[in-house]
Amino acid sequence: MPYFPKPAEGSWTEHYPHLRTTPTTYADSVSPDWYEAERDAVFRRTWLNVGRVEQLARVGSYFTKELDAVGTSVIVVRSGEHEYRAFHNICRHRGNKLVWSDFPAEETSGFCRQFQCKYHAWRYDLDGSLAFIQQEEEFFDVDKADYPLASVHLEVWEGWIFINFDPATPQPLSEYLGLFGQGLEGFPFDKMTQVHKYRAEIGANWKLFIDAFVEFYHAPVLHVKQATAEESAKLNRQGYEALHYEIDGPHAVVSSWGGMAPPTDPSIVKPIERILRSGLFGMWDYADVGCDIQDFDAVNRSGMKQWGLDSFLFFPNFMILTWKPNWLITYHYWPTSYNTHIFEGACYFVPPENALVRLRQELAVASFKEYGLQDGNTLEATQRMIESYTPVKEFPLNDQEILIRHLHQTVQRYVEDFAAANPPAKV
């Protein structure tokens, strides 16, 4: 028997009949050819989150982003008081990478009044226009106006910076983010500026890590060693069941209970958590963000009192986790090949007012890092086996794994639609 109500159809999966209840395959996670199709159909055609406006504190602040799935590097810059731009990170003279530090493959950030190429000193203003050509008289009828930096579509939503490489005019970002984006408008993201980041290179397809974070079925099993004996026994008896699942176009959300901040039974948490009043679910004493986050339409859409967090997946690879104790986690999954990707996690808090609050925040960060390492290690084992020479090709999914179906079917639809609209040229 389920612990929490399910839709009238009897299951979340049957509530979305197009998802089907048949076994699934991971054919889309073991094929170099399929990955190349994803690069064209998904990553070069959808809105990708690359950061927040707080990373660009003043006019001239910039950062670069390496995007293997798109096959490029971009510069994101604050070009005016309320103006942000993105450009391909390439000099128009000889194709050198324009902005980099000691190692060309690494990301960097900083401040400048103009971008200057390290190779021949061509300079570009913050709006991308070519400002200076070294020994311009040596060129043949060159017009600087013909050689600006190559721009990339950029829009900002609630302080989150998104870019889009679609050569056509893409769907406006606010429309693309749909129901969940609308329901988070005005959310106090700007209050949570204390950021802790971590990054890992994962030997698994990018979708497999998303699969792990859109279901909680694995939690009492995979993460059992992170819990006390009492907590493990309780979770193994009850399992871990989410409160609510919802799909909106390519995007999705899963809501979960949050009885660990503060815990309903303090005896099931570790001594350090009792001392600091913090842990995996965040600080037990909620930060002040000037509002009740449950008043936002997208938050706790089930309306259940047991609610503790929402995990929003904004397709293709950006997740925002809104936590009841008024903090955030974000996840990014950046493909680097068909069976590798870079995972980025970030924890966002209201800046601590004293050392004790800072310690509480860092305990939450450390707890999540451990859980992330356990997930990443397991995914590499999954990737090895689904690529292996084995007759096992189909896998059953339960109702708690509904969003796994949704993700893989959404990617498949994008790839098929792109292929239909762009048939190969006849020779």
C-alpha positions as CSV (number, residue, x, y, z in Angstrom):
1,M,0.0,0.0,0.0
2,P,1.3,3.5,-0.8
3,Y,2.0,5.8,2.1
4,F,0.9,8.9,0.1
5,P,-2.1,9.4,-2.2
6,K,-1.7,8.5,-5.9
7,P,-3.8,9.8,-8.9
8,A,-7.2,8.3,-9.7
9,E,-5.7,6.1,-12.3
10,G,-4.0,4.1,-9.5
11,S,-0.4,5.1,-10.3
12,W,1.6,8.2,-11.4
13,T,2.8,6.4,-14.5
14,E,-0.7,5.6,-15.7
15,H,-1.7,9.2,-15.0
16,Y,0.5,10.0,-18.0
17,P,-0.5,7.1,-20.3
18,H,1.9,8.2,-23.1
19,L,4.8,7.1,-20.9
20,R,3.6,3.5,-21.0
21,T,4.4,0.9,-18.3
22,T,6.5,-1.4,-20.5
23,P,10.2,-2.2,-19.8
24,T,12.7,0.4,-21.0
25,T,16.1,0.1,-22.6
26,Y,19.3,2.1,-22.3
27,A,20.1,2.1,-26.0
28,D,20.3,5.9,-25.8
29,S,23.1,5.7,-23.3
30,V,25.5,3.4,-24.9
31,S,25.7,4.7,-28.5
32,P,28.2,7.2,-29.8
33,D,25.9,7.8,-32.8
34,W,23.0,8.5,-30.5
35,Y,25.1,10.9,-28.5
36,E,26.0,12.9,-31.7
37,A,22.3,13.1,-32.5
38,E,21.6,14.4,-29.0
39,R,24.2,17.1,-29.4
40,D,22.4,18.5,-32.5
41,A,18.8,17.9,-31.4
42,V,19.0,18.8,-27.7
43,F,22.1,20.7,-26.6
44,R,22.3,22.9,-29.7
45,R,18.6,23.7,-29.6
46,T,17.5,24.1,-26.0
47,W,18.0,26.7,-23.3
48,L,21.1,25.8,-21.1
49,N,21.7,27.3,-17.7
50,V,25.3,28.4,-17.3
51,G,25.3,30.4,-14.1
52,R,23.8,33.3,-12.1
53,V,24.0,37.1,-12.3
54,E,25.9,37.2,-8.9
55,Q,28.9,35.8,-10.7
56,L,29.0,39.0,-12.7
57,A,29.1,41.6,-10.0
58,R,29.9,44.7,-12.1
59,V,30.2,45.8,-15.6
60,G,33.2,44.0,-17.2
61,S,32.8,40.9,-15.0
62,Y,32.9,37.7,-17.1
63,F,33.3,34.0,-17.0
64,T,33.8,31.3,-19.6
65,K,32.0,28.0,-19.9
66,E,33.3,24.9,-21.7
67,L,30.5,23.0,-23.4
68,D,31.7,19.8,-25.0
69,A,28.2,18.7,-25.9
70,V,27.9,21.8,-28.1
71,G,31.5,21.7,-29.2
72,T,32.4,25.2,-28.1
73,S,33.5,27.6,-25.4
74,V,31.5,30.7,-24.5
75,I,32.2,34.0,-22.8
76,V,29.4,35.3,-20.6
77,V,29.9,39.0,-19.7
78,R,28.1,41.8,-17.9
79,S,28.3,44.4,-20.7
80,G,26.1,47.1,-19.0
81,E,24.4,47.9,-15.8
82,H,21.5,45.6,-16.5
83,E,22.9,43.9,-19.6
84,Y,24.4,40.5,-20.1
85,R,25.8,39.0,-23.3
86,A,27.3,35.7,-24.4
87,F,29.8,35.1,-27.3
88,H,31.6,32.2,-28.8
89,N,35.1,32.3,-27.3
90,I,36.9,32.7,-30.6
91,C,38.9,35.6,-32.0
92,R,37.8,36.6,-35.5
93,H,41.3,37.0,-36.8
94,R,42.9,33.5,-36.8
95,G,40.5,31.5,-34.6
96,N,42.5,31.5,-31.4
97,K,40.7,31.1,-28.1
98,L,40.0,34.6,-27.0
99,V,39.7,34.3,-23.2
100,W,41.7,31.8,-21.2
101,S,44.3,31.7,-18.5
102,D,47.2,29.3,-18.2
103,F,45.4,26.2,-19.7
104,P,43.2,26.6,-22.8
105,A,40.8,23.8,-21.8
106,E,40.0,25.2,-18.4
107,E,37.2,27.7,-17.5
108,T,38.2,31.1,-16.1
109,S,36.6,34.3,-14.8
110,G,37.6,37.9,-14.1
111,F,37.1,41.5,-15.0
112,C,38.2,43.5,-18.0
113,R,37.3,46.6,-20.0
114,Q,38.0,44.9,-23.3
115,F,38.8,41.3,-24.4
116,Q,42.3,41.1,-26.0
117,C,43.5,38.1,-27.9
118,K,46.8,36.6,-26.6
119,Y,48.0,35.8,-30.1
120,H,47.9,39.1,-32.1
121,A,46.3,41.6,-29.6
122,W,43.0,42.1,-31.5
123,R,40.6,43.8,-28.9
124,Y,36.9,43.6,-28.5
125,D,34.5,45.8,-26.5
126,L,32.1,44.2,-24.0
127,D,29.3,44.4,-26.5
128,G,31.4,42.2,-28.8
129,S,32.3,44.8,-31.4
130,L,35.9,44.7,-32.7
131,A,37.7,47.8,-31.3
132,F,41.3,47.4,-32.4
133,I,43.3,45.6,-35.0
134,Q,47.1,45.4,-34.6
135,Q,48.8,46.9,-37.6
136,E,45.4,47.4,-39.3
137,E,47.1,49.0,-42.3
138,E,48.6,45.6,-43.2
139,F,45.2,44.2,-44.0
140,F,43.2,44.5,-47.2
141,D,40.1,46.6,-47.1
142,V,39.2,45.2,-43.7
143,D,36.2,46.8,-41.9
144,K,36.1,46.3,-38.1
145,A,32.3,46.4,-38.3
146,D,32.4,43.1,-40.2
147,Y,34.2,41.2,-37.5
148,P,32.3,41.3,-34.2
149,L,32.4,38.4,-31.8
150,A,29.9,35.7,-32.7
151,S,27.0,36.1,-30.3
152,V,25.0,33.5,-28.6
153,H,21.3,33.9,-27.5
154,L,21.2,34.8,-23.8
155,E,18.3,35.5,-21.5
156,V,18.0,35.9,-17.7
157,W,15.2,34.3,-15.6
158,E,15.1,35.1,-11.9
159,G,18.8,35.8,-11.9
160,W,19.7,32.5,-13.7
161,I,21.6,33.0,-16.9
162,F,20.6,30.8,-19.9
163,I,22.1,30.5,-23.3
164,N,20.8,28.9,-26.5
165,F,22.7,28.0,-29.7
166,D,19.8,27.5,-32.0
167,P,20.7,29.3,-35.2
168,A,17.0,30.4,-35.5
169,T,15.3,32.6,-33.0
170,P,14.5,30.3,-30.1
171,Q,11.3,30.1,-28.1
172,P,11.5,32.9,-25.4
173,L,13.0,31.5,-22.2
174,S,10.0,32.4,-20.0
175,E,7.8,30.3,-22.3
176,Y,10.3,27.5,-22.5
177,L,10.4,27.1,-18.7
178,G,6.6,26.6,-18.7
179,L,4.4,26.0,-15.7
180,F,7.2,25.5,-13.2
181,G,9.1,28.5,-14.3
182,Q,6.0,30.7,-14.0
183,G,5.3,29.2,-10.6
184,L,8.8,30.2,-9.3
185,E,8.7,33.8,-10.5
186,G,9.7,36.0,-7.6
187,F,11.2,33.2,-5.7
188,P,13.9,34.5,-3.3
189,F,16.9,33.1,-5.2
190,D,18.7,36.4,-4.8
191,K,18.6,36.0,-1.0
192,M,20.7,32.8,-1.2
193,T,24.1,34.0,-2.2
194,Q,26.3,31.9,0.0
195,V,27.4,29.3,-2.5
196,H,29.4,26.0,-2.1
197,K,30.2,24.2,-5.3
198,Y,31.6,20.8,-6.2
199,R,32.4,19.1,-9.6
200,A,33.2,15.6,-10.6
201,E,34.0,13.8,-13.8
202,I,31.6,10.8,-14.1
203,G,32.2,7.7,-16.2
204,A,28.5,7.4,-17.2
205,N,26.0,8.8,-19.6
206,W,24.6,12.2,-18.5
207,K,21.0,10.9,-18.4
208,L,21.9,8.1,-15.9
209,F,22.8,10.7,-13.2
210,I,19.6,12.5,-13.7
211,D,17.8,9.1,-13.4
212,A,19.3,8.8,-9.9
213,F,18.1,12.2,-8.8
214,V,14.5,12.0,-10.0
215,E,13.7,8.9,-7.9
216,F,14.2,8.1,-4.2
217,Y,13.6,4.4,-4.5
218,H,17.4,3.8,-4.1
219,A,17.9,6.0,-1.1
220,P,17.4,3.5,1.8
221,V,19.6,1.0,0.0
222,L,22.4,2.8,-1.6
223,H,22.9,5.4,1.1
224,V,22.3,3.1,4.1
225,K,25.8,3.6,5.5
226,Q,25.1,7.4,5.8
227,A,22.3,6.7,8.2
228,T,22.2,5.7,11.8
229,A,21.2,2.1,12.6
230,E,17.8,3.3,13.8
231,E,17.2,5.4,10.7
232,S,18.3,2.6,8.4
233,A,15.9,0.1,10.1
234,K,13.1,2.6,9.8
235,L,13.7,3.3,6.1
236,N,14.2,-0.3,5.2
237,R,10.8,-1.1,6.8
238,Q,9.0,1.7,5.1
239,G,10.9,2.4,1.9
240,Y,11.1,5.9,0.5
241,E,8.1,7.2,-1.4
242,A,7.7,10.6,-2.9
243,L,4.7,12.8,-2.4
244,H,4.0,14.1,-5.9
245,Y,5.2,13.8,-9.5
246,E,4.3,16.2,-12.3
247,I,5.2,16.7,-15.9
248,D,5.0,19.9,-18.0
249,G,6.2,19.5,-21.5
250,P,9.9,18.4,-21.3
251,H,10.2,19.5,-17.7
252,A,9.3,17.6,-14.5
253,V,9.2,17.8,-10.7
254,V,9.2,15.3,-7.9
255,S,8.2,16.4,-4.4
256,S,9.4,14.6,-1.3
257,W,8.7,14.6,2.4
258,G,11.1,16.4,4.7
259,G,10.9,15.0,8.2
260,M,14.6,15.5,8.8
261,A,14.8,19.3,9.2
262,P,14.2,19.1,12.1
263,P,13.8,15.3,12.5
264,T,10.6,14.1,13.9
265,D,12.6,11.7,15.9
266,P,16.0,13.2,17.0
267,S,17.3,9.8,18.0
268,I,17.7,8.6,14.4
269,V,20.2,11.3,13.5
270,K,23.9,11.5,14.1
271,P,25.4,13.2,17.2
272,I,27.0,15.9,15.1
273,E,23.7,16.7,13.6
274,R,22.0,17.0,17.0
275,I,24.8,19.3,18.1
276,L,24.8,21.6,15.1
277,R,21.0,21.3,14.3
278,S,21.8,20.6,10.7
279,G,22.3,17.7,8.3
280,L,21.3,16.2,5.0
281,F,18.0,18.1,4.7
282,G,19.5,21.4,5.8
283,M,19.5,23.5,8.9
284,W,16.8,22.8,11.5
285,D,16.5,26.6,12.2
286,Y,15.1,28.0,9.0
287,A,16.8,31.0,7.3
288,D,14.8,34.2,6.8
289,V,14.1,34.8,3.1
290,G,11.3,37.3,3.6
291,C,8.5,35.0,2.6
292,D,7.0,31.5,2.9
293,I,8.3,29.6,-0.1
294,Q,5.3,27.4,-0.1
295,D,3.2,30.4,-1.2
296,F,4.8,30.0,-4.7
297,D,2.6,28.1,-7.2
298,A,5.3,25.7,-8.2
299,V,6.3,24.7,-4.7
300,N,4.7,21.8,-2.9
301,R,2.1,21.4,-5.5
302,S,0.6,18.4,-3.6
303,G,-0.1,20.8,-0.7
304,M,0.9,18.1,1.8
305,K,2.1,19.0,5.3
306,Q,4.8,16.3,5.1
307,W,6.5,18.2,2.2
308,G,10.2,18.9,2.5
309,L,11.7,19.6,-1.0
310,D,10.9,19.8,-4.7
311,S,13.3,18.6,-7.3
312,F,12.7,20.5,-10.6
313,L,14.3,19.2,-13.8
314,F,14.4,21.9,-16.4
315,F,15.2,20.0,-19.5
316,P,17.7,19.0,-20.6
317,N,20.3,19.1,-17.8
318,F,19.5,21.7,-15.0
319,M,17.9,20.8,-11.7
320,I,16.8,23.1,-8.9
321,L,16.0,21.6,-5.5
322,T,14.0,24.0,-3.2
323,W,14.2,22.9,0.4
324,K,11.7,23.7,3.1
325,P,14.4,25.2,5.4
326,N,15.0,27.9,2.8
327,W,18.0,26.8,0.9
328,L,18.7,25.4,-2.6
329,I,20.7,22.9,-4.4
330,T,21.4,22.9,-8.2
331,Y,22.7,20.1,-10.4
332,H,24.1,20.3,-13.9
333,Y,25.0,17.4,-16.0
334,W,27.3,18.3,-18.9
335,P,28.0,15.5,-21.4
336,T,31.6,15.0,-22.6
337,S,30.9,11.8,-24.6
338,Y,28.3,9.1,-24.8
339,N,29.6,7.5,-21.6
340,T,31.1,10.4,-19.7
341,H,29.9,13.7,-18.3
342,I,30.8,16.4,-15.8
343,F,28.5,16.7,-12.8
344,E,28.3,20.1,-11.0
345,G,26.5,20.5,-7.7
346,A,26.0,23.8,-5.8
347,C,24.4,24.5,-2.4
348,Y,22.9,28.0,-2.0
349,F,22.2,29.5,1.4
350,V,21.3,32.9,2.9
351,P,24.8,34.3,4.0
352,P,25.6,33.1,7.5
353,E,25.4,35.8,10.3
354,N,27.9,33.9,12.5
355,A,30.3,31.0,12.6
356,L,27.8,28.6,14.0
357,V,25.4,29.1,11.1
358,R,28.4,28.7,8.7
359,L,29.2,25.4,10.3
360,R,25.6,24.3,10.0
361,Q,25.7,25.1,6.3
362,E,29.0,23.3,5.8
363,L,27.6,20.2,7.5
364,A,24.7,20.1,4.9
365,V,27.2,20.6,2.1
366,A,29.5,17.8,3.3
367,S,26.5,15.5,3.7
368,F,25.4,16.0,0.2
369,K,28.9,15.5,-1.2
370,E,29.0,12.1,0.4
371,Y,25.7,11.1,-1.1
372,G,26.8,12.4,-4.5
373,L,29.9,10.3,-4.4
374,Q,27.9,7.2,-3.7
375,D,25.6,7.9,-6.6
376,G,28.4,8.7,-9.0
377,N,30.3,5.5,-8.1
378,T,27.2,3.4,-8.7
379,L,26.4,5.0,-12.0
380,E,29.8,4.1,-13.3
381,A,29.1,0.4,-12.5
382,T,25.7,0.8,-14.3
383,Q,27.4,2.2,-17.4
384,R,30.0,-0.6,-17.5
385,M,27.3,-3.3,-17.5
386,I,24.8,-1.7,-19.9
387,E,27.7,-1.4,-22.4
388,S,28.9,-5.0,-21.8
389,Y,28.2,-8.1,-23.9
390,T,25.1,-9.2,-22.2
391,P,21.7,-10.5,-23.3
392,V,20.0,-8.2,-20.7
393,K,18.7,-5.2,-22.8
394,E,15.3,-4.3,-21.1
395,F,14.7,-3.1,-17.6
396,P,11.4,-2.8,-15.7
397,L,10.7,0.5,-14.0
398,N,8.3,1.0,-11.0
399,D,5.9,3.9,-10.4
400,Q,8.6,5.8,-8.4
401,E,10.8,5.8,-11.5
402,I,8.2,7.6,-13.7
403,L,10.5,10.5,-14.4
404,I,13.1,8.2,-15.8
405,R,10.7,7.2,-18.5
406,H,9.8,10.8,-19.1
407,L,13.5,11.9,-19.5
408,H,14.5,9.2,-21.9
409,Q,11.3,9.5,-24.0
410,T,11.7,13.3,-24.1
411,V,15.2,13.0,-25.5
412,Q,14.1,10.4,-28.0
413,R,11.3,12.7,-29.2
414,Y,13.7,15.7,-29.6
415,V,16.1,13.5,-31.6
416,E,13.4,12.1,-33.8
417,D,11.7,15.5,-34.4
418,F,15.1,17.0,-35.4
419,A,15.9,14.2,-37.7
420,A,12.5,14.5,-39.4
421,A,13.0,18.2,-39.9
422,N,16.6,17.8,-41.1
423,P,16.8,14.8,-43.4
424,P,20.2,13.9,-44.7
425,A,21.1,15.5,-48.0
426,K,20.8,13.2,-51.0
427,V,24.1,12.5,-52.7
